Amino acid sequence: MDSNRLEAFSDGVFAVAITLLALDLAIGGPGPHQPTLAAKLADHWPAFFAYAVSFATIGIIWVNHHTLCKNFSEIDRTLLFINLLLLFFVVCIPFATSTIAAYLRADGGQSSLAAVIYQGVLEGMSISFTLLFWWAISREHLRDPLTPDQARRATIRFGIGQAGYIIGIGIAFASAIASLALSGIVAIYHIFEQTPVRPKAPPDQGTPATPAT
């Protein structure tokens, strides 16, 4: 399989997952003895909050996945299964999003459990992407291979995002809202922490032509 086919399949999964997020934004139509639209919108803020964080997370992982796929020189069987593992967690994000949106203000530890589920799904996605990146490097499947130092530093920086989700699991037991906010901060971090690509050498300009006399 070439990288274009792998990316096309993955893009379809990303598109479906990011579209499913919007299903929980519905607030229902008007009716007798029901709150006003403004009141409904205000009361529905957990769904909007969770949607924004999840949309950013899926969108950013899609951008980094695209950059990585464009650098693949070879696709082996193991890499395909690692990519499927990544997509498994991506598809779980709409479920985790709807769960935390529904229980974000719940009592009795339910909000904490919902936040743990959400952070766990994002942690699984993050680990899967790092594993995909590591496998491509270790098996020399990149068109423009990274130097050992570049690969090591990139792996460490990706690990910071994973640590953020783990911290979010701990924070979930104190505040589910703060845990969800931390996921948003991790998403912003990954906007700037891009999938590294080794810079290409500038084209050879050759010997300057001798001007005619």
C-alpha positions as CSV (number, residue, x, y, z in Angstrom):
1,M,0.0,0.0,0.0
2,D,1.3,3.5,-0.8
3,S,1.0,6.4,1.5
4,N,-1.8,8.1,-0.5
5,R,-4.2,5.1,0.1
6,L,-3.4,5.0,3.8
7,E,-4.0,8.8,4.1
8,A,-7.2,8.7,2.0
9,F,-8.7,6.0,4.3
10,S,-7.5,7.9,7.4
11,D,-8.9,11.2,6.1
12,G,-12.3,9.5,5.8
13,V,-12.2,8.4,9.4
14,F,-11.1,11.8,10.6
15,A,-13.9,13.4,8.7
16,V,-16.6,11.1,10.1
17,A,-15.3,11.5,13.7
18,I,-15.2,15.3,13.5
19,T,-18.7,15.4,12.0
20,L,-20.2,13.2,14.7
21,L,-19.1,15.8,17.3
22,A,-21.8,18.1,16.1
23,L,-24.7,15.7,16.9
24,D,-24.7,16.7,20.6
25,L,-25.0,20.4,19.8
26,A,-28.8,20.2,19.1
27,I,-30.9,22.0,21.7
28,G,-34.4,21.3,20.5
29,G,-37.1,23.6,19.1
30,P,-39.5,25.9,20.9
31,G,-42.4,24.6,22.9
32,P,-44.8,25.6,25.7
33,H,-43.4,26.1,29.2
34,Q,-39.9,25.7,27.9
35,P,-36.9,28.1,28.5
36,T,-36.1,30.7,25.9
37,L,-33.5,30.1,23.2
38,A,-30.9,32.2,25.1
39,A,-31.5,30.2,28.3
40,K,-31.1,26.9,26.4
41,L,-27.9,28.0,24.8
42,A,-26.5,29.1,28.1
43,D,-27.5,25.9,29.8
44,H,-25.9,23.9,26.9
45,W,-22.4,25.3,27.5
46,P,-20.8,21.9,28.5
47,A,-21.6,20.5,25.0
48,F,-20.2,23.6,23.3
49,F,-17.1,23.5,25.5
50,A,-16.5,19.8,24.9
51,Y,-17.1,20.2,21.2
52,A,-14.6,23.0,20.8
53,V,-11.8,21.0,22.6
54,S,-12.5,17.8,20.7
55,F,-12.8,19.6,17.3
56,A,-9.4,21.2,17.9
57,T,-7.9,17.9,19.0
58,I,-9.1,15.9,16.0
59,G,-8.2,18.7,13.6
60,I,-4.7,19.1,14.9
61,I,-4.0,15.4,14.9
62,W,-5.3,15.3,11.3
63,V,-2.9,18.1,10.3
64,N,0.1,16.3,11.9
65,H,-1.0,12.9,10.5
66,H,-1.1,14.5,7.0
67,T,2.5,15.8,7.4
68,L,3.7,12.5,8.6
69,C,2.0,10.5,5.8
70,K,3.5,12.8,3.2
71,N,7.0,11.8,4.4
72,F,6.4,8.0,4.3
73,S,8.6,6.3,1.8
74,E,7.3,2.8,2.6
75,I,4.2,1.3,4.3
76,D,4.6,-2.0,6.0
77,R,2.0,-4.2,7.7
78,T,2.8,-3.2,11.2
79,L,2.5,0.5,10.4
80,L,-0.9,-0.2,9.0
81,F,-2.1,-1.8,12.2
82,I,-0.6,1.1,14.3
83,N,-2.5,3.5,12.1
84,L,-5.7,1.5,12.7
85,L,-5.0,1.7,16.4
86,L,-4.8,5.5,16.1
87,L,-8.0,5.6,14.2
88,F,-9.7,3.4,16.8
89,F,-9.1,6.1,19.4
90,V,-10.1,8.9,17.0
91,V,-13.4,7.3,16.4
92,C,-13.9,7.0,20.2
93,I,-13.6,10.8,20.7
94,P,-17.2,11.6,19.8
95,F,-18.4,9.0,22.4
96,A,-16.1,10.5,25.0
97,T,-17.1,14.0,24.1
98,S,-20.8,13.3,24.4
99,T,-20.2,11.6,27.8
100,I,-18.2,14.4,29.3
101,A,-20.7,17.0,28.0
102,A,-23.6,15.1,29.6
103,Y,-21.9,14.5,33.0
104,L,-19.7,17.6,33.3
105,R,-21.9,19.0,36.0
106,A,-23.1,15.8,37.6
107,D,-22.5,14.9,41.2
108,G,-21.3,11.8,43.0
109,G,-18.1,11.3,41.1
110,Q,-19.9,10.9,37.8
111,S,-18.3,14.0,36.3
112,S,-14.9,12.7,37.4
113,L,-15.5,9.3,35.7
114,A,-16.6,11.0,32.5
115,A,-13.5,13.2,32.5
116,V,-11.3,10.1,33.1
117,I,-12.9,8.4,30.1
118,Y,-12.3,11.4,28.0
119,Q,-8.7,11.8,29.0
120,G,-8.1,8.1,28.6
121,V,-9.3,8.2,25.0
122,L,-7.1,11.2,24.2
123,E,-4.1,9.5,25.9
124,G,-4.6,6.4,23.7
125,M,-4.7,8.6,20.6
126,S,-1.6,10.4,21.6
127,I,0.3,7.2,22.4
128,S,-0.8,5.7,19.1
129,F,0.4,8.7,17.1
130,T,3.8,8.7,18.9
131,L,4.1,4.9,18.2
132,L,3.3,5.5,14.5
133,F,6.0,8.2,14.4
134,W,8.5,6.1,16.2
135,W,7.9,3.0,14.0
136,A,8.4,5.1,10.8
137,I,11.7,6.4,12.2
138,S,13.0,3.1,13.5
139,R,12.2,1.2,10.3
140,E,13.5,4.0,8.1
141,H,10.2,4.5,6.4
142,L,10.7,8.3,5.9
143,R,11.6,9.9,2.6
144,D,13.5,12.6,4.5
145,P,14.8,10.8,7.5
146,L,15.5,12.7,10.7
147,T,18.8,12.7,12.4
148,P,19.0,10.7,15.7
149,D,19.0,13.9,17.7
150,Q,16.0,15.3,15.8
151,A,14.1,12.0,16.4
152,R,14.9,11.9,20.1
153,R,13.9,15.5,20.7
154,A,10.7,15.1,18.7
155,T,9.7,12.0,20.7
156,I,10.3,13.8,23.9
157,R,8.2,16.8,22.8
158,F,5.4,14.5,21.8
159,G,5.7,12.9,25.2
160,I,4.8,16.2,26.8
161,G,1.4,16.0,25.3
162,Q,0.9,12.5,26.7
163,A,1.9,13.7,30.1
164,G,-0.7,16.5,29.9
165,Y,-3.5,13.9,29.4
166,I,-2.2,11.8,32.3
167,I,-2.2,14.9,34.5
168,G,-5.7,15.5,33.3
169,I,-6.8,12.1,34.6
170,G,-5.5,13.1,38.0
171,I,-7.2,16.6,37.9
172,A,-10.5,14.9,36.9
173,F,-11.0,13.7,40.5
174,A,-10.8,17.3,41.7
175,S,-12.5,19.1,38.8
176,A,-13.9,17.7,35.6
177,I,-14.1,21.2,34.1
178,A,-10.4,21.9,34.8
179,S,-9.5,18.5,33.3
180,L,-11.4,19.3,30.1
181,A,-9.7,22.8,30.0
182,L,-6.3,21.1,30.3
183,S,-7.1,19.0,27.2
184,G,-7.7,22.3,25.4
185,I,-4.3,23.6,26.5
186,V,-2.7,20.4,25.2
187,A,-4.4,20.9,21.8
188,I,-3.0,24.4,21.6
189,Y,0.4,23.0,22.5
190,H,0.2,20.6,19.5
191,I,-0.6,23.5,17.2
192,F,3.0,24.7,17.7
193,E,4.5,21.3,18.2
194,Q,4.3,20.1,14.7
195,T,5.3,16.7,13.2
196,P,9.0,17.3,12.4
197,V,10.3,17.1,8.9
198,R,13.9,17.2,8.1
199,P,14.7,20.4,6.1
200,K,15.7,19.7,2.6
201,A,19.1,21.0,1.4
202,P,18.8,24.0,-0.9
203,P,19.1,23.1,-4.6
204,D,22.5,23.3,-6.2
205,Q,22.8,26.6,-7.9
206,G,25.8,25.4,-10.0
207,T,28.6,27.6,-11.2
208,P,27.5,31.1,-12.0
209,A,27.6,31.7,-15.7
210,T,30.4,34.0,-17.0
211,P,28.9,37.1,-18.4
212,A,29.4,37.6,-22.1
213,T,31.9,40.2,-23.2
